């Protein structure tokens, strides 16, 4: 991938008025908390974020995918795809502005924000406590990351 194109897109993925503030916040959090605590905080923030957005009644996986993708698109946080992988759902989140906002040093813990949001929405829709959303790939330079929802 062309690095100049990637840098251009990344810089526009977070408002310039917030980029340095959020980057400094991410640095402070990383210096103050261990990685497990950082993930836990981001997970809770993601769940709190998701409480503000109701995906509505979703009778099919396609409806759920459209509803959640629209939430992310509306807040300019990329979009999602959800597919049934037999025994689990695979959630792919595309173009999350986490790296643009918090810096690439936050790659290990910032995707927990998305994990918490997805977990909240699945619980809102009646999923079992035994089913969990877990990150299954690292976040890539374009803000894409994959999660698994299952046991």
JOKA-V295821 format. One record per backbone hydrogen bond with DSSP energy under -0.5 kcal/mol. CO is the residue of the C=O (numbers start at 1). NH is the residue of the N-H. E is the energy in kcal/mol with one decimal. If there is no record, write none. Layout:
co | nh | e
CO | NH | E
CO | NH | E
This chain:
co | nh | e
2 | 6 | -2.3
3 | 7 | -2.8
4 | 8 | -2.3
5 | 9 | -2.5
6 | 10 | -2.6
7 | 11 | -2.6
8 | 12 | -1.2
9 | 13 | -0.5
10 | 13 | -1.2
11 | 14 | -0.5
15 | 18 | -1.7
15 | 19 | -1.8
16 | 20 | -0.6
18 | 22 | -3.2
19 | 23 | -2.2
20 | 24 | -2.4
21 | 25 | -2.4
22 | 26 | -2.7
23 | 27 | -2.3
24 | 28 | -2.5
25 | 29 | -2.8
26 | 30 | -2.4
27 | 31 | -1.8
28 | 32 | -1.5
29 | 33 | -2.3
34 | 38 | -2.5
35 | 39 | -2.4
36 | 40 | -2.1
37 | 41 | -2.5
38 | 42 | -2.6
39 | 43 | -2.6
40 | 44 | -2.2
41 | 45 | -2.4
42 | 46 | -2.5
43 | 47 | -2.2
44 | 48 | -2.4
45 | 49 | -2.6
46 | 50 | -2.5
47 | 51 | -1.4
48 | 52 | -0.5
49 | 52 | -1.8
50 | 53 | -1.7
53 | 55 | -0.6
60 | 64 | -2.1
61 | 65 | -2.7
62 | 66 | -2.3
63 | 67 | -2.6
64 | 68 | -2.6
65 | 69 | -2.6
66 | 70 | -2.2
67 | 71 | -1.7
68 | 72 | -2.2
69 | 73 | -2.6
70 | 74 | -2.7
71 | 75 | -1.4
72 | 77 | -2.8
73 | 76 | -1.3
79 | 94 | -3.1
81 | 92 | -2.9
83 | 85 | -0.6
83 | 90 | -3.1
87 | 151 | -0.5
88 | 85 | -3.0
89 | 91 | -0.6
89 | 149 | -2.7
90 | 83 | -2.3
90 | 92 | -0.6
91 | 93 | -0.6
91 | 147 | -3.1
92 | 81 | -2.2
92 | 94 | -0.5
93 | 145 | -2.2
94 | 79 | -1.5
96 | 99 | -0.5
97 | 101 | -2.1
98 | 102 | -3.3
99 | 103 | -1.9
103 | 106 | -1.6
104 | 107 | -1.4
106 | 109 | -1.1
106 | 110 | -3.3
109 | 112 | -1.3
110 | 113 | -2.1
111 | 114 | -0.5
111 | 115 | -2.0
112 | 116 | -2.6
113 | 117 | -1.9
114 | 118 | -2.9
115 | 119 | -2.4
116 | 120 | -2.2
117 | 121 | -2.3
118 | 122 | -2.5
119 | 123 | -2.2
120 | 124 | -2.7
121 | 125 | -1.6
122 | 127 | -2.3
123 | 126 | -1.9
128 | 131 | -1.3
132 | 134 | -0.5
132 | 150 | -2.2
134 | 148 | -2.7
140 | 143 | -2.4
143 | 96 | -2.5
144 | 140 | -2.3
145 | 93 | -3.0
146 | 136 | -2.8
146 | 137 | -1.3
147 | 91 | -2.6
148 | 134 | -2.5
148 | 150 | -0.6
149 | 89 | -2.4
150 | 132 | -3.0
